[in-house]
């Protein structure tokens, strides 16, 4: 999966992210997972940039 594919996947999940009265904690858990995924992608991209000649 390319970086662009992964970003599109995260964007799609963000677009569907809504709070639920049945499980209010799930919204925050999902949001945290998406934030973490974006931070990991950014960190991996930074490492690749540092290794590039």
N, C-alpha and C positions, 0 to 999 in steps of 0.2 A: 504494500500500500504506500502510495506516495504521500509526501507532506501535504500536498493540496487535497488529496482524498481524505486524509485524516482531519484536516481543517474543515472541510465540507461536512464530514460526519459530526464533528463537534458543533458546528453551526446549526445543523439540523436538530440535534438534541437540544440546543439552547432555544431554538424557535418553538419547540414543543414543551419547554419547561414552564410549568404553572404550579402554584401552590394547590394543595388539596386539603379540604377540611377533614377528610378521613385519615390522612397521614401527613400532618403538617411538617414533621421532621424529615420526611423523604425529600421534599423540595430542597432543603438545605444540604442534605447528603448528596443529592444529584448535582447541585450547584458546586459543592466542594470537589466532587469528582471531575467535573468539567474544568474547573480552575486548575486543578492538579494536572490534568491532561495537557492543558495549554502551557503550563509552566514547564512540564517535561519536554514538550516539543520545542519550546524556546531554548531550553538548556541544551538539548541535543543539537539544535541548529547552531548555537554559539560554539559548541565544541567542534563541530565540523568546520566552521569559519576559522577557528584558531589553528586547525591543522592544515588548512589549505595553503598552498605555496604563495 
